[in-house]
Amino acid sequence: MIQAKRALLSALGDALRHVAPEAPATFTPVFEAPKQAAHGDLAVTAAMQLAKPLKKNPRELATALVAALQAQAAVAQWVSAIEIAGPGFINLRLKPEAKQSIVTDVLSAGEKFGWQAPTGKKVLVEFVSANPTGPLHVGHGRQGALGDALCNLFETQGQSVTREFYYNDAGVQISTLAWSTHARIKGLKPGDEHWPESAYNGDYIADIAADFLARQTVKADDREFTASGDPEDIDGIRQFAVAYLRHEQDLDLKAFGVRFDNYYLESSLYTDGRVERTVQKLIDAGKTYEEGGALWLRSTDYGDDKDRVMRKTDGGYTYFVPDVAYHIAKWERGFEQVVNIQGSDHHGTIARVRAGLQAAGVGIPQGWPDYVLHKMVTVMRNGEEVKISKRAGSYVTLRDLIEWTSKDAVRFFLISRKADTEFTFDVDLALKQNDENPVFYVQYAHARIHSVRAQYAEKGGDLNAIGQADLSRLTADTELALMTKLAEFPGMLSLAAQTLAPHDVAFYLRDLASAFHSYYAAERFLVDEVELSRARVALLSATAQVLRNGLSILGVRAPEKM
């Protein structure tokens, strides 16, 4: 079907040049999916789009376009009928062989089906970026799932992807962590008279304190530190606590199947002089002014609702200044596209960071970087909202969710909704083994296919020969619907990557699983007709391959047994 669509798209372009040679040079004809499957397989809206600029009646333009299409060899080869609907819609119905060819396409490409050739484009995705002050919470989990899936999507489009974790290894929160651990070392605990009011209360602080006194060595992906055991060694306590929590975060991320290529420290922006150089760039560009003892950025020149303080009266910088310096560093490292995945509470930083980047005058295009902001996750268990983890002290951790359900369930669920919508994670639903549970529904489709393939082999069928199956035998309505859905996979990946929408992959997989389950309920696969059986097993094998490819993008297993 992919081959057919390419040939038909070329034919559409030729037909348009014949019918409307005066059409704008920027106009690119495309196929769309009909609003209702009964209307056909491909829809063309070019007549309605061009009618106004060409000052023509859309229905008349559609009629001329259909006549030109019918003269094209590709249309004769792949199309069974063309119809005009409404004010100028053109619907094409494909011949069965156009749909059947997708099976060969999938089986030939295998795990690379849907992938594009390398483009050389460098992309950086920054996600999770949790400060090392406590265990990863559910919000970090949503970032991890979204970020990793988005990176995988970019890779399917031939892009070179770097996964980056940025965190603050200094500042007020890290100081609070150090003094919280110090209080535990002194024998205090939450609720005691002298327990610091701003201290972190989770049990993990007690674990850090105990290991510090035991002079343990902790190693994280980006650091290693041995505790001195000295209760008054505040700097040592700070460094040990940071390394300890980075190690804990690494364990959580490993259990979640998320990896990073690079860790970037906020402190390095100061020690390397990047923050000072960035501020000087803005001053030299004339984009700052002093007022009330503070240094301000003229961010309203770039669409912000008000100018922003850069340097406070006490000499310290506001938090968006190192962000600007950090993003200039990303640009200088050669990343054409940068995506930041953050909580929706970061919405206010977008305008000021972009304003700072434009004002710095270093060649960064407008609208750079991209942002994916996610909303909160509510966790339900036994019909009640869960708000507190004993270990964390005040929130549900990512580790809690994984232990209560599974990595697969957590990853699929956290990607299965648009990032900018609030999501309720129902632990009880994630444990169900029925059609209500979306991850089970998709994984069960794959396992079912594996079972049929195993039975086919047991009965003497040669799985290595299914690539030579007579696909013309696949004419049942459920077969044609399933093949149509398979053919949507590459286009879905491309659009999901362009629109930063990994949830589209989850949506697609549920639709594909539904098409398979309908096929499974309607037809028998291991029939006496050898060629029909082989063709159906070939279609099932292609479906399993696309299920695996899609699940791998989400970081979810494709089990052979359930």
DAQUI-V581581 format. One record per residue. N is the residue number from 0. PSI is psi in whole degrees, 0 to 359 (none if undefined). Layout:
[[N | PSI] [N | PSI]]
This chain:
[[0 | 328] [1 | 317] [2 | 317] [3 | 316] [4 | 321] [5 | 315] [6 | 320] [7 | 326] [8 | 321] [9 | 320] [10 | 321] [11 | 318] [12 | 317] [13 | 318] [14 | 319] [15 | 321] [16 | 329] [17 | 316] [18 | 322] [19 | 67] [20 | 340] [21 | 7] [22 | 149] [23 | 139] [24 | 335] [25 | 350] [26 | 128] [27 | 116] [28 | 142] [29 | 161] [30 | 144] [31 | 164] [32 | 131] [33 | 148] [34 | 332] [35 | 134] [36 | 330] [37 | 343] [38 | 346] [39 | 195] [40 | 327] [41 | 142] [42 | 144] [43 | 125] [44 | 12] [45 | 323] [46 | 319] [47 | 327] [48 | 325] [49 | 346] [50 | 313] [51 | 307] [52 | 332] [53 | 355] [54 | 50] [55 | 159] [56 | 127] [57 | 323] [58 | 319] [59 | 321] [60 | 320] [61 | 320] [62 | 316] [63 | 322] [64 | 319] [65 | 317] [66 | 319] [67 | 323] [68 | 319] [69 | 344] [70 | 356] [71 | 137] [72 | 322] [73 | 325] [74 | 317] [75 | 325] [76 | 320] [77 | 345] [78 | 134] [79 | 332] [80 | 147] [81 | 133] [82 | 146] [83 | 133] [84 | 150] [85 | 220] [86 | 353] [87 | 17] [88 | 143] [89 | 120] [90 | 132] [91 | 134] [92 | 125] [93 | 151] [94 | 154] [95 | 321] [96 | 334] [97 | 321] [98 | 322] [99 | 330] [100 | 340] [101 | 330] [102 | 315] [103 | 319] [104 | 314] [105 | 312] [106 | 327] [107 | 317] [108 | 332] [109 | 229] [110 | 349] [111 | 6] [112 | 128] [113 | 348] [114 | 149] [115 | 162] [116 | 152] [117 | 137] [118 | 342] [119 | 355] [120 | 129] [121 | 126] [122 | 136] [123 | 130] [124 | 120] [125 | 125] [126 | 167] [127 | 289] [128 | 46] [129 | 132] [130 | 142] [131 | 66] [132 | 2] [133 | 175] [134 | 156] [135 | 133] [136 | 181] [137 | 325] [138 | 319] [139 | 324] [140 | 319] [141 | 320] [142 | 317] [143 | 315] [144 | 314] [145 | 313] [146 | 314] [147 | 318] [148 | 321] [149 | 320] [150 | 315] [151 | 321] [152 | 313] [153 | 321] [154 | 326] [155 | 338] [156 | 14] [157 | 16] [158 | 150] [159 | 115] [160 | 135] [161 | 128] [162 | 123] [163 | 141] [164 | 119] [165 | 132] [166 | 157] [167 | 113] [168 | 19] [169 | 198] [170 | 186] [171 | 316] [172 | 320] [173 | 324] [174 | 318] [175 | 320] [176 | 315] [177 | 315] [178 | 331] [179 | 316] [180 | 321] [181 | 319] [182 | 320] [183 | 320] [184 | 325] [185 | 358] [186 | 4] [187 | 160] [188 | 162] [189 | 134] [190 | 340] [191 | 158] [192 | 321] [193 | 14] [194 | 128] [195 | 136] [196 | 324] [197 | 5] [198 | 156] [199 | 132] [200 | 355] [201 | 158] [202 | 337] [203 | 334] [204 | 321] [205 | 322] [206 | 319] [207 | 315] [208 | 315] [209 | 316] [210 | 330] [211 | 314] [212 | 330] [213 | 4] [214 | 43] [215 | 159] [216 | 130] [217 | 143] [218 | 125] [219 | 177] [220 | 332] [221 | 6] [222 | 162] [223 | 141] [224 | 140] [225 | 129] [226 | 144] [227 | 335] [228 | 358] [229 | 115] [230 | 340] [231 | 4] [232 | 78] [233 | 318] [234 | 321] [235 | 321] [236 | 317] [237 | 311] [238 | 321] [239 | 317] [240 | 319] [241 | 313] [242 | 321] [243 | 313] [244 | 329] [245 | 320] [246 | 316] [247 | 318] [248 | 320] [249 | 318] [250 | 317] [251 | 316] [252 | 323] [253 | 317] [254 | 334] [255 | 354] [256 | 28] [257 | 133] [258 | 161] [259 | 148] [260 | 335] [261 | 143] [262 | 130] [263 | 125] [264 | 132] [265 | 324] [266 | 331] [267 | 335] [268 | 331] [269 | 314] [270 | 330] [271 | 355] [272 | 10] [273 | 321] [274 | 313] [275 | 319] [276 | 323] [277 | 315] [278 | 319] [279 | 324] [280 | 317] [281 | 322] [282 | 313] [283 | 330] [284 | 355] [285 | 24] [286 | 14] [287 | 164] [288 | 158] [289 | 138] [290 | 132] [291 | 28] [292 | 4] [293 | 157] [294 | 128] [295 | 149] [296 | 134] [297 | 64] [298 | 343] [299 | 340] [300 | 345] [301 | 25] [302 | 359] [303 | 155] [304 | 343] [305 | 158] [306 | 155] [307 | 142] [308 | 130] [309 | 309] [310 | 123] [311 | 171] [312 | 337] [313 | 3] [314 | 349] [315 | 155] [316 | 145] [317 | 162] [318 | 338] [319 | 344] [320 | 309] [321 | 333] [322 | 317] [323 | 315] [324 | 319] [325 | 319] [326 | 332] [327 | 322] [328 | 320] [329 | 316] [330 | 317] [331 | 338] [332 | 1] [333 | 20] [334 | 117] [335 | 322] [336 | 136] [337 | 132] [338 | 128] [339 | 125] [340 | 117] [341 | 168] [342 | 157] [343 | 345] [344 | 351] [345 | 7] [346 | 321] [347 | 341] [348 | 341] [349 | 308] [350 | 319] [351 | 325] [352 | 314] [353 | 323] [354 | 315] [355 | 321] [356 | 321] [357 | 318] [358 | 332] [359 | 338] [360 | 41] [361 | 13] [362 | 8] [363 | 131] [364 | 156] [365 | 147] [366 | 5] [367 | 133] [368 | 176] [369 | 153] [370 | 140] [371 | 111] [372 | 130] [373 | 150] [374 | 179] [375 | 158] [376 | 125] [377 | 133] [378 | 126] [379 | 138] [380 | 130] [381 | 35] [382 | 5] [383 | 150] [384 | 136] [385 | 124] [386 | 335] [387 | 135] [388 | 131] [389 | 322] [390 | 318] [391 | 331] [392 | 331] [393 | 2] [394 | 162] [395 | 132] [396 | 161] [397 | 320] [398 | 323] [399 | 310] [400 | 316] [401 | 318] [402 | 325] [403 | 330] [404 | 260] [405 | 162] [406 | 315] [407 | 314] [408 | 316] [409 | 314] [410 | 313] [411 | 314] [412 | 316] [413 | 344] [414 | 348] [415 | 2] [416 | 155] [417 | 142] [418 | 325] [419 | 14] [420 | 143] [421 | 148] [422 | 136] [423 | 117] [424 | 109] [425 | 104] [426 | 319] [427 | 320] [428 | 321] [429 | 341] [430 | 349] [431 | 143] [432 | 67] [433 | 183] [434 | 345] [435 | 333] [436 | 110] [437 | 322] [438 | 322] [439 | 318] [440 | 317] [441 | 314] [442 | 324] [443 | 325] [444 | 315] [445 | 316] [446 | 322] [447 | 317] [448 | 318] [449 | 322] [450 | 316] [451 | 318] [452 | 319] [453 | 318] [454 | 321] [455 | 316] [456 | 320] [457 | 329] [458 | 10] [459 | 1] [460 | 143] [461 | 105] [462 | 336] [463 | 348] [464 | 2] [465 | 340] [466 | 344] [467 | 15] [468 | 150] [469 | 94] [470 | 348] [471 | 348] [472 | 349] [473 | 88] [474 | 356] [475 | 150] [476 | 318] [477 | 330] [478 | 315] [479 | 321] [480 | 319] [481 | 318] [482 | 323] [483 | 318] [484 | 320] [485 | 320] [486 | 342] [487 | 345] [488 | 307] [489 | 317] [490 | 322] [491 | 317] [492 | 315] [493 | 314] [494 | 321] [495 | 322] [496 | 318] [497 | 322] [498 | 9] [499 | 51] [500 | 71] [501 | 340] [502 | 337] [503 | 329] [504 | 317] [505 | 316] [506 | 313] [507 | 315] [508 | 323] [509 | 321] [510 | 319] [511 | 317] [512 | 321] [513 | 317] [514 | 321] [515 | 312] [516 | 324] [517 | 318] [518 | 316] [519 | 322] [520 | 336] [521 | 331] [522 | 157] [523 | 142] [524 | 321] [525 | 71] [526 | 170] [527 | 330] [528 | 110] [529 | 313] [530 | 322] [531 | 318] [532 | 316] [533 | 320] [534 | 319] [535 | 323] [536 | 326] [537 | 316] [538 | 318] [539 | 319] [540 | 321] [541 | 321] [542 | 317] [543 | 321] [544 | 316] [545 | 323] [546 | 315] [547 | 316] [548 | 317] [549 | 316] [550 | 324] [551 | 328] [552 | 324] [553 | 353] [554 | 30] [555 | 141] [556 | 155] [557 | 87] [558 | 149] [559 | 342] [560 | 148] [561 | none]]
